[in-house]
Amino acid sequence: MTDKGEKRYQGIVVDVRVEHVELPNGAELDLEIIEHPGGAASVAVNEDNEVCLVYQYRHVAGGYIWELPAGKIDNREPPVVTAQRELEDEAGVRAVSWFSLGSYLSSPGVFSEVIHLWLARSLTTVEANPDDDEDLEVHWVPFAQALHWALDGTIRDGKSLVGLYRAAHYIELD
């Protein structure tokens, strides 16, 4: 084994390795770690305080779910570049103003993925260019309604929940 452990699987998006670790309490164990390049998501809010959500098919989730426009970081690009690209490609929206809402760990027990969140304002429409594997519809939802959906379980996606709650601090609610 190397310092980074033994790679057991190399995939298109993720790699899996096993690393022997000693915890701060002295316990030793082998951890399976799923390595992911990370992602970025946009909380795009227009002048009418509507947030851009995509209703997207996710096989692993068992159907369509509500999400913020988001995607995987490509080639170690800055996360804001990922957020900008995905907002344009998925939703056909370009933003002038970008404000970081920070980042979070999606599942730190096994996943190395860090997701970066951005508040996007001063929006204009551009041509959408979704990937061939993206089956989605773009919707503009009143921000207060989206927060309600986050609370009642309509929105179940983690990055969308964290992004909406963090953005709420900066959005005037009616």
N, C-alpha and C positions, 0 to 999 in steps of 0.2 A: 504494500500500500504506500501511496505517496502522502504528502501532507494534506492533500485535498481528497484523499480516499480513493477508492476503486470505482471507476466508471462502469456501471452495469448496463446502461442503455443510453444510446444517443438517438434522439428523435429529430423531427422537423422543427419543433418549437421548444421542447424541453429535453433535458438530460437527467438521468438518475444516477446518483453515486451513493456508495456506502462509505461512511466515515466513522472510524473508531474515535470516540471522544471521551474525555474525562470531564465530568461536570464540576462546578465549584464545590459541591459537597463531597467530592472524591469518588463518586460512583462512575463506573466506566460502562459504556454501551456502544453498540453499533447503530448509527442513525442512517436511515434512508432519506436522502435529500434530493428533492426535485428542483433542479436549477432552471430558472426562467429569466429571460432578459429584462423583464419588467414591462410596465405599460404606463399609459397616460390617458386621462379622461377629461372631457370638457363639460363644465356646467355653463352652457351658452344661454344667456338671458337677454331677450330683446327689450325694446323700449316699452312694451306693454307688460313687462314682468312675466313673460311666458318663457318657460325653459324648454330647450330642445331635448326630446327623448326619442329614442328609437325603439320600436317594437320589433324585436329580432328573434329569429328562430335559433334556439340553442339546443342541439340534440341532447347534450348531457343533462340539461335542465328539464327535458321532457316536453319541449314545445317552445312557444313564443314567450318572451319575457320583456319587461320594460327596462331600458338601460340608458345611461348617458352615452353619447358617442365616445368611443375609446378604441385603443388598439395597442399592439405590441411595439415596443421600442425596437427599431431596426438599426443594425450596424452601430450600436452605441451612440446614436444621435442624442442631442439634448432632449429631455422629455417634453419641453414646450413644442419642439418641432413635431414630435409624434402627435401631440394633442391637436396642433394646427392641421396637420395632414389628415388625421382621422375625421375631424369636424368637417373639413371640406369634402373628403371622399364619401363619407357616410351620409352626411346631412345636406351638403351643398351650401355650407355657411362659412364665411370668412369673418374673423374678428380683428378689430384694430387694437383693442385693449385686452391684455392678458395679465391676470393676477394669480400668483401661486396660492393654492389652498393647502399646500404641504403634501406630504406623502403618507402612505401607511403600508403596513405589511399585511398581505392578503390572508396568509395562513402560516405563521412563523414556526409552527411545529414541524413542518415538512417542506415548505415551499420557500425558495429564496426570492420570490417575486415581490418587488416594491412597485406600488402604483402611485403615480404622481397626479395630483388633481389641480385643475386650473379653472378659474372663473373667466369666462370670455364675454366681453361686452362690445358695444359699437359694431353691430353685425351687419353684414351685407350678404346677399344671395349670390352664389356661384353655381356652376354646374356640378352636380354630384357625380361621383365616379366610384360606386361601391365595388368591392372585390367580387369576383364571380361566386365565391363561397358565402357571401353575405345575403341573406334573405331578410330584408328589413323594410319597415315603413317609418317615415319621419313624422313626428307629431309635435306640435307646440302646445304645451299644457301650462295653464296658470301656475306660477311658482307655488302658491299656497296649496293648490290641488296636488301638485307633485309631492309636497311635504306630507299631506294627508295620506297619499298613496304609500309613502315610505312608512308611515306609522301603522296603517291598516294591513300591510303585507302585500298590497298590489305590486309594489316594487320590492323585489327580493334580492336583487343583485348588490353585492357588497360595495363595490366601488361607487355605485349610484347612490346608495344610502349615505355613505360617508361624504361624498361630494355634495349632495343636497343639504345635509345637515351643516356642513362647514360653510357653504355658500350662504345659508340662511342668515348668518351674522351680517352679511353685507347687502342683503336685498330687503327693500321696503315691502312689507306685506300689507295687503289691503285689509 
